[in-house]
Amino acid sequence: MKKMETIRKIEWFGEEFERTELIKPSALYAAMFTTDGKYILAGGTGRNEVRIFKNNDPSDGYKVVSSIADLNHACLTLDVVHEGYGFAFGCADGYLRIMSMSETTTE
């Protein structure tokens, strides 16, 4: 078996989110890179959400660029398409949600 090591940890509550007593701790059940490596998708419980992080150089931080929050049940699994920016996730409510995202720029 090859040796593995953690090369970085990404804080679920980044600079964009203020940690308060009202927010339940999150348990992550799924995480995956998009095939081009530009984004990391992660989902779980707590706020029952899926977040999309920009996969930057660690010195730039890993900003949340989008999220699907306050789902009725925890996100248990997710996957991405091999081309483009489609993804799907399954929740504890028994539904599979199929999504697409697009890169947009603000000028």
Gaussian input, Z-matrix of N, CA and C with variables (Angstrom, degrees):
# hf/3-21g

backbone

0 1
 N
 C     1     B1
 C     2     B2     1     A1
 N     3     B3     2     A2     1     D1
 C     4     B4     3     A3     2     D2
 C     5     B5     4     A4     3     D3
 N     6     B6     5     A5     4     D4
 C     7     B7     6     A6     5     D5
 C     8     B8     7     A7     6     D6
 N     9     B9     8     A8     7     D7
 C    10    B10     9     A9     8     D8
 C    11    B11    10    A10     9     D9
 N    12    B12    11    A11    10    D10
 C    13    B13    12    A12    11    D11
 C    14    B14    13    A13    12    D12
 N    15    B15    14    A14    13    D13
 C    16    B16    15    A15    14    D14
 C    17    B17    16    A16    15    D15
 N    18    B18    17    A17    16    D16
 C    19    B19    18    A18    17    D17
 C    20    B20    19    A19    18    D18
 N    21    B21    20    A20    19    D19
 C    22    B22    21    A21    20    D20
 C    23    B23    22    A22    21    D21
 N    24    B24    23    A23    22    D22
 C    25    B25    24    A24    23    D23
 C    26    B26    25    A25    24    D24
 N    27    B27    26    A26    25    D25
 C    28    B28    27    A27    26    D26
 C    29    B29    28    A28    27    D27
 N    30    B30    29    A29    28    D28
 C    31    B31    30    A30    29    D29
 C    32    B32    31    A31    30    D30
 N    33    B33    32    A32    31    D31
 C    34    B34    33    A33    32    D32
 C    35    B35    34    A34    33    D33
 N    36    B36    35    A35    34    D34
 C    37    B37    36    A36    35    D35
 C    38    B38    37    A37    36    D36
 N    39    B39    38    A38    37    D37
 C    40    B40    39    A39    38    D38
 C    41    B41    40    A40    39    D39
 N    42    B42    41    A41    40    D40
 C    43    B43    42    A42    41    D41
 C    44    B44    43    A43    42    D42
 N    45    B45    44    A44    43    D43
 C    46    B46    45    A45    44    D44
 C    47    B47    46    A46    45    D45
 N    48    B48    47    A47    46    D46
 C    49    B49    48    A48    47    D47
 C    50    B50    49    A49    48    D48
 N    51    B51    50    A50    49    D49
 C    52    B52    51    A51    50    D50
 C    53    B53    52    A52    51    D51
 N    54    B54    53    A53    52    D52
 C    55    B55    54    A54    53    D53
 C    56    B56    55    A55    54    D54
 N    57    B57    56    A56    55    D55
 C    58    B58    57    A57    56    D56
 C    59    B59    58    A58    57    D57
 N    60    B60    59    A59    58    D58
 C    61    B61    60    A60    59    D59
 C    62    B62    61    A61    60    D60
 N    63    B63    62    A62    61    D61
 C    64    B64    63    A63    62    D62
 C    65    B65    64    A64    63    D63
 N    66    B66    65    A65    64    D64
 C    67    B67    66    A66    65    D65
 C    68    B68    67    A67    66    D66
 N    69    B69    68    A68    67    D67
 C    70    B70    69    A69    68    D68
 C    71    B71    70    A70    69    D69
 N    72    B72    71    A71    70    D70
 C    73    B73    72    A72    71    D71
 C    74    B74    73    A73    72    D72
 N    75    B75    74    A74    73    D73
 C    76    B76    75    A75    74    D74
 C    77    B77    76    A76    75    D75
 N    78    B78    77    A77    76    D76
 C    79    B79    78    A78    77    D77
 C    80    B80    79    A79    78    D78
 N    81    B81    80    A80    79    D79
 C    82    B82    81    A81    80    D80
 C    83    B83    82    A82    81    D81
 N    84    B84    83    A83    82    D82
 C    85    B85    84    A84    83    D83
 C    86    B86    85    A85    84    D84
 N    87    B87    86    A86    85    D85
 C    88    B88    87    A87    86    D86
 C    89    B89    88    A88    87    D87
 N    90    B90    89    A89    88    D88
 C    91    B91    90    A90    89    D89
 C    92    B92    91    A91    90    D90
 N    93    B93    92    A92    91    D91
 C    94    B94    93    A93    92    D92
 C    95    B95    94    A94    93    D93
 N    96    B96    95    A95    94    D94
 C    97    B97    96    A96    95    D95
 C    98    B98    97    A97    96    D96
 N    99    B99    98    A98    97    D97
 C   100   B100    99    A99    98    D98
 C   101   B101   100   A100    99    D99
 N   102   B102   101   A101   100   D100
 C   103   B103   102   A102   101   D101
 C   104   B104   103   A103   102   D102
 N   105   B105   104   A104   103   D103
 C   106   B106   105   A105   104   D104
 C   107   B107   106   A106   105   D105
 N   108   B108   107   A107   106   D106
 C   109   B109   108   A108   107   D107
 C   110   B110   109   A109   108   D108
 N   111   B111   110   A110   109   D109
 C   112   B112   111   A111   110   D110
 C   113   B113   112   A112   111   D111
 N   114   B114   113   A113   112   D112
 C   115   B115   114   A114   113   D113
 C   116   B116   115   A115   114   D114
 N   117   B117   116   A116   115   D115
 C   118   B118   117   A117   116   D116
 C   119   B119   118   A118   117   D117
 N   120   B120   119   A119   118   D118
 C   121   B121   120   A120   119   D119
 C   122   B122   121   A121   120   D120
 N   123   B123   122   A122   121   D121
 C   124   B124   123   A123   122   D122
 C   125   B125   124   A124   123   D123
 N   126   B126   125   A125   124   D124
 C   127   B127   126   A126   125   D125
 C   128   B128   127   A127   126   D126
 N   129   B129   128   A128   127   D127
 C   130   B130   129   A129   128   D128
 C   131   B131   130   A130   129   D129
 N   132   B132   131   A131   130   D130
 C   133   B133   132   A132   131   D131
 C   134   B134   133   A133   132   D132
 N   135   B135   134   A134   133   D133
 C   136   B136   135   A135   134   D134
 C   137   B137   136   A136   135   D135
 N   138   B138   137   A137   136   D136
 C   139   B139   138   A138   137   D137
 C   140   B140   139   A139   138   D138
 N   141   B141   140   A140   139   D139
 C   142   B142   141   A141   140   D140
 C   143   B143   142   A142   141   D141
 N   144   B144   143   A143   142   D142
 C   145   B145   144   A144   143   D143
 C   146   B146   145   A145   144   D144
 N   147   B147   146   A146   145   D145
 C   148   B148   147   A147   146   D146
 C   149   B149   148   A148   147   D147
 N   150   B150   149   A149   148   D148
 C   151   B151   150   A150   149   D149
 C   152   B152   151   A151   150   D150
 N   153   B153   152   A152   151   D151
 C   154   B154   153   A153   152   D152
 C   155   B155   154   A154   153   D153
 N   156   B156   155   A155   154   D154
 C   157   B157   156   A156   155   D155
 C   158   B158   157   A157   156   D156
 N   159   B159   158   A158   157   D157
 C   160   B160   159   A159   158   D158
 C   161   B161   160   A160   159   D159
 N   162   B162   161   A161   160   D160
 C   163   B163   162   A162   161   D161
 C   164   B164   163   A163   162   D162
 N   165   B165   164   A164   163   D163
 C   166   B166   165   A165   164   D164
 C   167   B167   166   A166   165   D165
 N   168   B168   167   A167   166   D166
 C   169   B169   168   A168   167   D167
 C   170   B170   169   A169   168   D168
 N   171   B171   170   A170   169   D169
 C   172   B172   171   A171   170   D170
 C   173   B173   172   A172   171   D171
 N   174   B174   173   A173   172   D172
 C   175   B175   174   A174   173   D173
 C   176   B176   175   A175   174   D174
 N   177   B177   176   A176   175   D175
 C   178   B178   177   A177   176   D176
 C   179   B179   178   A178   177   D177
 N   180   B180   179   A179   178   D178
 C   181   B181   180   A180   179   D179
 C   182   B182   181   A181   180   D180
 N   183   B183   182   A182   181   D181
 C   184   B184   183   A183   182   D182
 C   185   B185   184   A184   183   D183
 N   186   B186   185   A185   184   D184
 C   187   B187   186   A186   185   D185
 C   188   B188   187   A187   186   D186
 N   189   B189   188   A188   187   D187
 C   190   B190   189   A189   188   D188
 C   191   B191   190   A190   189   D189
 N   192   B192   191   A191   190   D190
 C   193   B193   192   A192   191   D191
 C   194   B194   193   A193   192   D192
 N   195   B195   194   A194   193   D193
 C   196   B196   195   A195   194   D194
 C   197   B197   196   A196   195   D195
 N   198   B198   197   A197   196   D196
 C   199   B199   198   A198   197   D197
 C   200   B200   199   A199   198   D198
 N   201   B201   200   A200   199   D199
 C   202   B202   201   A201   200   D200
 C   203   B203   202   A202   201   D201
 N   204   B204   203   A203   202   D202
 C   205   B205   204   A204   203   D203
 C   206   B206   205   A205   204   D204
 N   207   B207   206   A206   205   D205
 C   208   B208   207   A207   206   D206
 C   209   B209   208   A208   207   D207
 N   210   B210   209   A209   208   D208
 C   211   B211   210   A210   209   D209
 C   212   B212   211   A211   210   D210
 N   213   B213   212   A212   211   D211
 C   214   B214   213   A213   212   D212
 C   215   B215   214   A214   213   D213
 N   216   B216   215   A215   214   D214
 C   217   B217   216   A216   215   D215
 C   218   B218   217   A217   216   D216
 N   219   B219   218   A218   217   D217
 C   220   B220   219   A219   218   D218
 C   221   B221   220   A220   219   D219
 N   222   B222   221   A221   220   D220
 C   223   B223   222   A222   221   D221
 C   224   B224   223   A223   222   D222
 N   225   B225   224   A224   223   D223
 C   226   B226   225   A225   224   D224
 C   227   B227   226   A226   225   D225
 N   228   B228   227   A227   226   D226
 C   229   B229   228   A228   227   D227
 C   230   B230   229   A229   228   D228
 N   231   B231   230   A230   229   D229
 C   232   B232   231   A231   230   D230
 C   233   B233   232   A232   231   D231
 N   234   B234   233   A233   232   D232
 C   235   B235   234   A234   233   D233
 C   236   B236   235   A235   234   D234
 N   237   B237   236   A236   235   D235
 C   238   B238   237   A237   236   D236
 C   239   B239   238   A238   237   D237
 N   240   B240   239   A239   238   D238
 C   241   B241   240   A240   239   D239
 C   242   B242   241   A241   240   D240
 N   243   B243   242   A242   241   D241
 C   244   B244   243   A243   242   D242
 C   245   B245   244   A244   243   D243
 N   246   B246   245   A245   244   D244
 C   247   B247   246   A246   245   D245
 C   248   B248   247   A247   246   D246
 N   249   B249   248   A248   247   D247
 C   250   B250   249   A249   248   D248
 C   251   B251   250   A250   249   D249
 N   252   B252   251   A251   250   D250
 C   253   B253   252   A252   251   D251
 C   254   B254   253   A253   252   D252
 N   255   B255   254   A254   253   D253
 C   256   B256   255   A255   254   D254
 C   257   B257   256   A256   255   D255
 N   258   B258   257   A257   256   D256
 C   259   B259   258   A258   257   D257
 C   260   B260   259   A259   258   D258
 N   261   B261   260   A260   259   D259
 C   262   B262   261   A261   260   D260
 C   263   B263   262   A262   261   D261
 N   264   B264   263   A263   262   D262
 C   265   B265   264   A264   263   D263
 C   266   B266   265   A265   264   D264
 N   267   B267   266   A266   265   D265
 C   268   B268   267   A267   266   D266
 C   269   B269   268   A268   267   D267
 N   270   B270   269   A269   268   D268
 C   271   B271   270   A270   269   D269
 C   272   B272   271   A271   270   D270
 N   273   B273   272   A272   271   D271
 C   274   B274   273   A273   272   D272
 C   275   B275   274   A274   273   D273
 N   276   B276   275   A275   274   D274
 C   277   B277   276   A276   275   D275
 C   278   B278   277   A277   276   D276
 N   279   B279   278   A278   277   D277
 C   280   B280   279   A279   278   D278
 C   281   B281   280   A280   279   D279
 N   282   B282   281   A281   280   D280
 C   283   B283   282   A282   281   D281
 C   284   B284   283   A283   282   D282
 N   285   B285   284   A284   283   D283
 C   286   B286   285   A285   284   D284
 C   287   B287   286   A286   285   D285
 N   288   B288   287   A287   286   D286
 C   289   B289   288   A288   287   D287
 C   290   B290   289   A289   288   D288
 N   291   B291   290   A290   289   D289
 C   292   B292   291   A291   290   D290
 C   293   B293   292   A292   291   D291
 N   294   B294   293   A293   292   D292
 C   295   B295   294   A294   293   D293
 C   296   B296   295   A295   294   D294
 N   297   B297   296   A296   295   D295
 C   298   B298   297   A297   296   D296
 C   299   B299   298   A298   297   D297
 N   300   B300   299   A299   298   D298
 C   301   B301   300   A300   299   D299
 C   302   B302   301   A301   300   D300
 N   303   B303   302   A302   301   D301
 C   304   B304   303   A303   302   D302
 C   305   B305   304   A304   303   D303
 N   306   B306   305   A305   304   D304
 C   307   B307   306   A306   305   D305
 C   308   B308   307   A307   306   D306
 N   309   B309   308   A308   307   D307
 C   310   B310   309   A309   308   D308
 C   311   B311   310   A310   309   D309
 N   312   B312   311   A311   310   D310
 C   313   B313   312   A312   311   D311
 C   314   B314   313   A313   312   D312
 N   315   B315   314   A314   313   D313
 C   316   B316   315   A315   314   D314
 C   317   B317   316   A316   315   D315
 N   318   B318   317   A317   316   D316
 C   319   B319   318   A318   317   D317
 C   320   B320   319   A319   318   D318

   B1=1.4546
   B2=1.5177
   B3=1.3100
   B4=1.4544
   B5=1.5182
   B6=1.3210
   B7=1.4511
   B8=1.5308
   B9=1.3296
   B10=1.4633
   B11=1.5164
   B12=1.3127
   B13=1.4529
   B14=1.5287
   B15=1.3093
   B16=1.4606
   B17=1.5178
   B18=1.3254
   B19=1.4709
   B20=1.5188
   B21=1.3410
   B22=1.4614
   B23=1.5243
   B24=1.3081
   B25=1.4588
   B26=1.5204
   B27=1.3172
   B28=1.4634
   B29=1.5243
   B30=1.3070
   B31=1.4590
   B32=1.5197
   B33=1.3220
   B34=1.4691
   B35=1.5200
   B36=1.3152
   B37=1.4537
   B38=1.5202
   B39=1.3267
   B40=1.4519
   B41=1.5129
   B42=1.3159
   B43=1.4586
   B44=1.5220
   B45=1.3388
   B46=1.4617
   B47=1.5217
   B48=1.3125
   B49=1.4556
   B50=1.5169
   B51=1.3053
   B52=1.4508
   B53=1.5231
   B54=1.3126
   B55=1.4539
   B56=1.5228
   B57=1.3129
   B58=1.4551
   B59=1.5174
   B60=1.3036
   B61=1.4618
   B62=1.5241
   B63=1.3374
   B64=1.4570
   B65=1.5233
   B66=1.3183
   B67=1.4567
   B68=1.5166
   B69=1.3189
   B70=1.4560
   B71=1.5228
   B72=1.3347
   B73=1.4626
   B74=1.5259
   B75=1.2968
   B76=1.4552
   B77=1.5175
   B78=1.3224
   B79=1.4589
   B80=1.5199
   B81=1.3159
   B82=1.4558
   B83=1.5213
   B84=1.3311
   B85=1.4527
   B86=1.5204
   B87=1.3369
   B88=1.4574
   B89=1.5131
   B90=1.3256
   B91=1.4641
   B92=1.5236
   B93=1.3328
   B94=1.4530
   B95=1.5223
   B96=1.3266
   B97=1.4571
   B98=1.5280
   B99=1.3471
   B100=1.4588
   B101=1.5207
   B102=1.3269
   B103=1.4640
   B104=1.5199
   B105=1.3338
   B106=1.4637
   B107=1.5277
   B108=1.3438
   B109=1.4609
   B110=1.5103
   B111=1.3492
   B112=1.4644
   B113=1.5268
   B114=1.3335
   B115=1.4577
   B116=1.5242
   B117=1.3210
   B118=1.4570
   B119=1.5240
   B120=1.3182
   B121=1.4585
   B122=1.5161
   B123=1.3198
   B124=1.4601
   B125=1.5150
   B126=1.3216
   B127=1.4516
   B128=1.5136
   B129=1.3220
   B130=1.4514
   B131=1.5102
   B132=1.3101
   B133=1.4556
   B134=1.5202
   B135=1.2879
   B136=1.4583
   B137=1.5020
   B138=1.3335
   B139=1.4683
   B140=1.5233
   B141=1.3210
   B142=1.4784
   B143=1.5226
   B144=1.3116
   B145=1.4563
   B146=1.5156
   B147=1.3256
   B148=1.4587
   B149=1.5175
   B150=1.3268
   B151=1.4697
   B152=1.5175
   B153=1.3229
   B154=1.4533
   B155=1.5202
   B156=1.3176
   B157=1.4613
   B158=1.5168
   B159=1.3192
   B160=1.4615
   B161=1.5166
   B162=1.3223
   B163=1.4600
   B164=1.5270
   B165=1.3207
   B166=1.4647
   B167=1.5159
   B168=1.2915
   B169=1.4517
   B170=1.5266
   B171=1.3472
   B172=1.4652
   B173=1.5213
   B174=1.3208
   B175=1.4630
   B176=1.5318
   B177=1.3382
   B178=1.4603
   B179=1.5240
   B180=1.3018
   B181=1.4566
   B182=1.5149
   B183=1.2851
   B184=1.4593
   B185=1.5196
   B186=1.3060
   B187=1.4600
   B188=1.5238
   B189=1.3275
   B190=1.4538
   B191=1.5207
   B192=1.3264
   B193=1.4647
   B194=1.5174
   B195=1.3311
   B196=1.4533
   B197=1.5224
   B198=1.3206
   B199=1.4598
   B200=1.5209
   B201=1.3065
   B202=1.4567
   B203=1.5136
   B204=1.3193
   B205=1.4651
   B206=1.5209
   B207=1.3168
   B208=1.4583
   B209=1.5290
   B210=1.3442
   B211=1.4605
   B212=1.5260
   B213=1.3051
   B214=1.4619
   B215=1.5264
   B216=1.3328
   B217=1.4588
   B218=1.5291
   B219=1.3115
   B220=1.4651
   B221=1.5181
   B222=1.3171
   B223=1.4612
   B224=1.5247
   B225=1.3261
   B226=1.4582
   B227=1.5203
   B228=1.3258
   B229=1.4604
   B230=1.5184
   B231=1.3346
   B232=1.4565
   B233=1.5164
   B234=1.3265
   B235=1.4567
   B236=1.5198
   B237=1.3365
   B238=1.4652
   B239=1.5172
   B240=1.3454
   B241=1.4603
   B242=1.5258
   B243=1.3022
   B244=1.4677
   B245=1.5218
   B246=1.3235
   B247=1.4632
   B248=1.5128
   B249=1.3048
   B250=1.4572
   B251=1.5171
   B252=1.3167
   B253=1.4617
   B254=1.5253
   B255=1.3091
   B256=1.4547
   B257=1.5228
   B258=1.3172
   B259=1.4555
   B260=1.5169
   B261=1.2981
   B262=1.4563
   B263=1.5181
   B264=1.3287
   B265=1.4530
   B266=1.5260
   B267=1.3115
   B268=1.4493
   B269=1.5144
   B270=1.3316
   B271=1.4622
   B272=1.5298
   B273=1.3118
   B274=1.4582
   B275=1.5267
   B276=1.3337
   B277=1.4623
   B278=1.5259
   B279=1.3438
   B280=1.4553
   B281=1.5154
   B282=1.3234
   B283=1.4603
   B284=1.5244
   B285=1.3183
   B286=1.4519
   B287=1.5166
   B288=1.3080
   B289=1.4591
   B290=1.5178
   B291=1.3259
   B292=1.4589
   B293=1.5159
   B294=1.3316
   B295=1.4589
   B296=1.5270
   B297=1.3124
   B298=1.4597
   B299=1.5100
   B300=1.2973
   B301=1.4543
   B302=1.5106
   B303=1.3147
   B304=1.4579
   B305=1.5167
   B306=1.3047
   B307=1.4532
   B308=1.5166
   B309=1.3247
   B310=1.4500
   B311=1.5161
   B312=1.2808
   B313=1.4568
   B314=1.5128
   B315=1.2981
   B316=1.4562
   B317=1.5111
   B318=1.2848
   B319=1.4611
   B320=1.4955
   A1=109.26
   A2=115.71
   A3=120.43
   A4=110.41
   A5=115.29
   A6=120.81
   A7=109.57
   A8=116.31
   A9=121.50
   A10=108.94
   A11=115.21
   A12=119.90
   A13=109.33
   A14=115.31
   A15=120.94
   A16=108.57
   A17=116.31
   A18=118.71
   A19=112.24
   A20=117.80
   A21=120.25
   A22=109.77
   A23=114.38
   A24=121.98
   A25=107.60
   A26=116.40
   A27=121.19
   A28=107.13
   A29=116.21
   A30=122.00
   A31=109.56
   A32=117.15
   A33=121.58
   A34=110.44
   A35=116.98
   A36=121.39
   A37=107.73
   A38=116.98
   A39=121.64
   A40=110.94
   A41=115.33
   A42=121.32
   A43=112.56
   A44=116.95
   A45=120.33
   A46=112.35
   A47=117.57
   A48=121.12
   A49=109.84
   A50=115.91
   A51=120.53
   A52=108.52
   A53=116.24
   A54=120.50
   A55=108.85
   A56=116.31
   A57=120.82
   A58=109.27
   A59=116.29
   A60=121.24
   A61=111.37
   A62=117.77
   A63=120.65
   A64=112.89
   A65=117.25
   A66=120.88
   A67=108.90
   A68=115.84
   A69=120.48
   A70=109.91
   A71=117.95
   A72=119.07
   A73=109.81
   A74=116.73
   A75=120.98
   A76=111.23
   A77=115.05
   A78=122.00
   A79=105.94
   A80=117.60
   A81=121.55
   A82=109.78
   A83=115.51
   A84=121.24
   A85=113.20
   A86=117.15
   A87=119.39
   A88=110.17
   A89=116.29
   A90=122.04
   A91=108.00
   A92=115.44
   A93=119.49
   A94=110.04
   A95=116.27
   A96=122.57
   A97=109.14
   A98=116.83
   A99=118.85
   A100=107.05
   A101=116.63
   A102=119.07
   A103=112.91
   A104=118.46
   A105=120.13
   A106=112.16
   A107=117.05
   A108=121.03
   A109=115.35
   A110=118.78
   A111=121.14
   A112=113.34
   A113=116.84
   A114=120.70
   A115=110.89
   A116=114.68
   A117=122.16
   A118=106.31
   A119=117.21
   A120=122.39
   A121=107.96
   A122=117.21
   A123=121.53
   A124=109.22
   A125=116.03
   A126=119.52
   A127=111.75
   A128=115.20
   A129=119.07
   A130=112.75
   A131=114.18
   A132=122.11
   A133=109.70
   A134=117.62
   A135=122.67
   A136=106.56
   A137=116.15
   A138=120.66
   A139=110.69
   A140=117.11
   A141=121.83
   A142=109.53
   A143=115.99
   A144=118.97
   A145=112.68
   A146=113.52
   A147=123.84
   A148=105.67
   A149=116.67
   A150=120.73
   A151=109.77
   A152=114.85
   A153=121.54
   A154=107.15
   A155=115.65
   A156=123.08
   A157=109.37
   A158=116.94
   A159=121.96
   A160=106.86
   A161=117.41
   A162=122.67
   A163=108.85
   A164=115.34
   A165=122.52
   A166=111.07
   A167=114.30
   A168=121.10
   A169=106.90
   A170=119.26
   A171=120.54
   A172=114.56
   A173=118.53
   A174=120.29
   A175=111.66
   A176=117.71
   A177=122.13
   A178=112.37
   A179=117.38
   A180=121.04
   A181=111.41
   A182=115.22
   A183=121.99
   A184=107.56
   A185=116.44
   A186=122.39
   A187=110.60
   A188=115.84
   A189=121.04
   A190=106.90
   A191=116.66
   A192=120.10
   A193=111.84
   A194=117.14
   A195=120.47
   A196=108.88
   A197=115.60
   A198=119.32
   A199=109.69
   A200=114.65
   A201=123.24
   A202=103.70
   A203=116.87
   A204=121.09
   A205=111.85
   A206=113.78
   A207=122.96
   A208=112.76
   A209=115.73
   A210=119.83
   A211=108.17
   A212=117.89
   A213=120.50
   A214=113.14
   A215=116.83
   A216=121.16
   A217=109.34
   A218=116.18
   A219=122.15
   A220=112.17
   A221=115.95
   A222=122.94
   A223=106.80
   A224=116.98
   A225=120.89
   A226=113.85
   A227=117.14
   A228=120.51
   A229=109.89
   A230=116.36
   A231=120.31
   A232=109.38
   A233=115.03
   A234=121.52
   A235=108.38
   A236=116.07
   A237=121.77
   A238=109.44
   A239=116.13
   A240=120.63
   A241=108.61
   A242=115.69
   A243=119.61
   A244=112.84
   A245=117.59
   A246=121.88
   A247=108.66
   A248=117.19
   A249=120.51
   A250=111.48
   A251=115.50
   A252=121.03
   A253=112.43
   A254=117.16
   A255=120.50
   A256=109.37
   A257=115.64
   A258=119.86
   A259=109.45
   A260=115.40
   A261=121.31
   A262=107.95
   A263=116.09
   A264=119.44
   A265=109.79
   A266=114.74
   A267=121.47
   A268=110.11
   A269=115.09
   A270=120.52
   A271=110.30
   A272=114.42
   A273=121.26
   A274=112.43
   A275=118.24
   A276=120.77
   A277=111.73
   A278=117.05
   A279=121.40
   A280=114.70
   A281=118.01
   A282=121.05
   A283=110.94
   A284=115.37
   A285=123.49
   A286=106.72
   A287=116.34
   A288=120.87
   A289=108.71
   A290=116.27
   A291=122.20
   A292=106.93
   A293=115.46
   A294=121.06
   A295=110.48
   A296=115.91
   A297=121.70
   A298=107.45
   A299=115.81
   A300=120.13
   A301=107.78
   A302=116.00
   A303=120.04
   A304=107.78
   A305=114.82
   A306=119.87
   A307=107.54
   A308=116.09
   A309=120.54
   A310=108.08
   A311=114.98
   A312=119.68
   A313=108.94
   A314=116.08
   A315=119.90
   A316=108.40
   A317=115.82
   A318=119.47
   A319=110.94
   D1=138.47
   D2=178.21
   D3=-78.60
   D4=149.93
   D5=177.81
   D6=-76.91
   D7=135.76
   D8=177.24
   D9=-120.60
   D10=150.56
   D11=175.84
   D12=-144.77
   D13=151.91
   D14=176.59
   D15=-74.96
   D16=125.06
   D17=-179.75
   D18=-97.56
   D19=-23.02
   D20=172.81
   D21=-165.12
   D22=153.46
   D23=175.01
   D24=-118.47
   D25=138.83
   D26=179.82
   D27=-110.55
   D28=123.25
   D29=-179.96
   D30=-70.70
   D31=125.57
   D32=179.20
   D33=-61.80
   D34=-41.28
   D35=176.42
   D36=-93.53
   D37=89.03
   D38=-179.79
   D39=-82.55
   D40=-167.01
   D41=-178.98
   D42=-61.46
   D43=-26.31
   D44=-176.25
   D45=-75.18
   D46=-16.95
   D47=-173.98
   D48=-121.02
   D49=127.38
   D50=177.90
   D51=-85.85
   D52=126.31
   D53=179.69
   D54=-78.52
   D55=124.22
   D56=179.26
   D57=-131.48
   D58=167.57
   D59=177.85
   D60=-67.02
   D61=-22.14
   D62=-177.40
   D63=-76.34
   D64=-20.76
   D65=-179.38
   D66=-87.88
   D67=123.07
   D68=179.33
   D69=-68.90
   D70=149.78
   D71=174.05
   D72=-62.35
   D73=144.71
   D74=-178.14
   D75=-96.27
   D76=143.33
   D77=169.88
   D78=-115.61
   D79=122.15
   D80=-178.65
   D81=-90.33
   D82=132.97
   D83=179.90
   D84=-110.71
   D85=-20.02
   D86=-175.76
   D87=-150.00
   D88=143.66
   D89=175.08
   D90=-153.36
   D91=144.00
   D92=-177.85
   D93=-159.82
   D94=144.47
   D95=172.90
   D96=-83.16
   D97=147.09
   D98=166.55
   D99=-68.19
   D100=159.10
   D101=-173.60
   D102=-63.64
   D103=-26.47
   D104=177.73
   D105=-85.96
   D106=-4.53
   D107=177.42
   D108=78.96
   D109=3.10
   D110=-176.55
   D111=-76.28
   D112=-25.60
   D113=-174.79
   D114=-133.46
   D115=156.25
   D116=172.83
   D117=-123.40
   D118=126.16
   D119=175.86
   D120=-102.78
   D121=139.46
   D122=178.79
   D123=-146.13
   D124=146.05
   D125=-179.65
   D126=-146.99
   D127=158.77
   D128=-179.94
   D129=-178.36
   D130=-147.24
   D131=-175.48
   D132=-117.15
   D133=-173.43
   D134=-172.58
   D135=101.06
   D136=-87.26
   D137=171.69
   D138=-93.52
   D139=4.73
   D140=-179.93
   D141=50.60
   D142=74.25
   D143=-173.78
   D144=-145.84
   D145=164.91
   D146=171.28
   D147=-118.66
   D148=131.79
   D149=177.22
   D150=-120.06
   D151=147.81
   D152=176.44
   D153=-116.79
   D154=118.62
   D155=-179.35
   D156=-103.76
   D157=141.86
   D158=171.33
   D159=-78.04
   D160=126.21
   D161=-179.08
   D162=-87.64
   D163=84.97
   D164=-177.78
   D165=-95.64
   D166=178.27
   D167=166.70
   D168=-59.47
   D169=136.66
   D170=-177.48
   D171=-52.87
   D172=-30.17
   D173=179.88
   D174=-69.05
   D175=-23.08
   D176=177.41
   D177=-84.87
   D178=-15.87
   D179=-177.03
   D180=85.99
   D181=168.42
   D182=-179.93
   D183=-114.50
   D184=89.54
   D185=-175.40
   D186=-76.98
   D187=141.78
   D188=172.37
   D189=-77.25
   D190=119.86
   D191=-179.27
   D192=-98.73
   D193=-17.42
   D194=177.51
   D195=-164.87
   D196=158.05
   D197=175.17
   D198=-154.01
   D199=154.06
   D200=171.63
   D201=-117.24
   D202=105.67
   D203=-169.54
   D204=-114.55
   D205=165.93
   D206=175.67
   D207=56.84
   D208=40.50
   D209=172.37
   D210=-66.71
   D211=158.15
   D212=-179.28
   D213=-67.98
   D214=-26.42
   D215=-178.49
   D216=-140.62
   D217=164.22
   D218=-177.51
   D219=-64.47
   D220=145.70
   D221=170.41
   D222=-79.63
   D223=122.10
   D224=-176.41
   D225=-104.43
   D226=-23.81
   D227=-177.85
   D228=-155.12
   D229=155.01
   D230=174.98
   D231=-153.55
   D232=160.36
   D233=178.09
   D234=-153.14
   D235=158.00
   D236=179.64
   D237=-118.98
   D238=156.09
   D239=175.49
   D240=-75.07
   D241=160.26
   D242=-178.21
   D243=-81.16
   D244=-18.03
   D245=176.18
   D246=-133.76
   D247=133.78
   D248=179.92
   D249=88.71
   D250=-159.91
   D251=-175.60
   D252=-126.28
   D253=41.07
   D254=173.60
   D255=-87.92
   D256=151.04
   D257=175.23
   D258=-153.42
   D259=161.85
   D260=178.34
   D261=-135.25
   D262=149.71
   D263=174.13
   D264=-143.49
   D265=149.15
   D266=179.52
   D267=-114.57
   D268=140.74
   D269=-178.48
   D270=-117.02
   D271=167.53
   D272=-179.35
   D273=-67.36
   D274=-6.43
   D275=176.91
   D276=-84.01
   D277=-1.32
   D278=177.71
   D279=88.09
   D280=5.47
   D281=179.80
   D282=-101.04
   D283=142.71
   D284=171.17
   D285=-102.73
   D286=125.78
   D287=179.25
   D288=-109.12
   D289=127.77
   D290=-179.59
   D291=-108.46
   D292=125.73
   D293=-171.04
   D294=-127.57
   D295=163.82
   D296=168.88
   D297=-135.38
   D298=151.26
   D299=174.92
   D300=-135.26
   D301=155.22
   D302=179.54
   D303=-132.02
   D304=148.77
   D305=175.56
   D306=-80.05
   D307=126.75
   D308=176.04
   D309=-124.54
   D310=151.38
   D311=177.66
   D312=-120.55
   D313=147.84
   D314=174.82
   D315=-108.24
   D316=136.33
   D317=-177.55
   D318=-120.06

